[in-house]
């Protein structure tokens, strides 16, 4: 009978990476939730997701019959309305590059990540 020798890992073997996105910290507060995105604490009000204007904006975006420009404009308006201009501006600055420009796709993804962390069924 032959004896099995342990197999040594090569020095260059990489550790497996977790492919799941990191979950954002969510804290329940009276009337809403606070989500920590990177270094920014964003307060989302429960009432915002029952707001007539926001619900209409979400429906138009999900329906997908907007031109690309109209979709971008409407999504920007929704971000400002849900977060409030002050928090939206902080998020924009957080995601800005060295020249002060913020990629709108990155902003939209961050906004969606924040909302889905707080309200996964919305």
N, C-alpha and C positions, 0 to 999 in steps of 0.2 A: 504494500500500500504506500502510495506516495504522500508526502507531507506537503500541505498547501502553504505557500509563503505569502505573507501579506504584500499587497500591491501598494507601492509608494506613489503618492500623488506627485506629478511633476511640479516643480517650483513655480511654473508659469500658469498653473490651473487657476481659472477664474471662479470666484464664488458666484453661485446662481443669483440672479437678480429677481427681486419680486416685481412682477409685472402689474400688480394692482396699484392704482393710484393711491397716494396717501390720503387718508380721511382727514377732513378738516375738523377742527375742534368746534363743537356747537354747544352753546349754553342757553338753556331756556330762561327767559326773563318775562316779566309781566307784559303781556301784549305782543310778544315776539320772540326773536332768537338773536343771539350774538354769535357770529361765525368768525373765526380767526383764519384769515387768508394770508399766508406768509407772515408779515409783521403787522398787518392791518386788522383791527377788530371792526367788523361791519355789523350794524344793527339792522335787522329786517323786521318790519312790523307785520303781524298777521293780517291786519286790515288791508295792507297793500295788495294782497293776493285775492281779496274780495272786491277790490276797487273796480268799478265799471270800466274806466279807461284802460287800466292795465289788462283786464280780462279781454277786452276788444283788441288791444295791441297783440297779446299772445295769440289770439285766434287768427289774426291776419298773418302773423309770421308763420304759424304752424300750417296754415292753409297753403302757403307757398305760391300764391298767385301775384305777388308783388314783384316789381322790377328789382334788380339787385340794389340799385341806388335807394329806392323806396324802402326796401328791407333794412338796409344799413341805417337809414335815417330813423325809421320806426324803432329799431332795436336800440339805438342810442337814446331816443326819447324814453323808452321803457326803462333803460338802466338808470337814467336820471330820475324818473318818477319813482321807481322802486327803492333805490338807495338814497334819494335826495341828492341835490347837486353837490353838497359839501362832501359826502362820502364818495360819490361818483368821481369827483375831482381827485380825491385822495387815491382811489384805485387807479385812475388814469396815470397819476404821477408815479405810483409804485411800479407800474408796468412799463414806464417810459424808458427808452434807450438813452444813451449818453448825450444825444442831441436833443432830447426832450420829446421825441416822437413816440406815440403809443400805437402799436399795430392793433387795428380794430378787431381782427380775428382773435388775437390774444386776449383782448378786453372782453369780447363776447364769451370766449371759453371760460375765462375767470369768473365772469358774472354767472354763467350757467353752473359752474362748479359750486359757487357760493350758494346759489338758490337751491340746487339739488341736495347739497349737504343739509340745509335747514329744512327743506320741504321736499323730501324724496318722491312724494306722490303727486307733485304739482306738474 
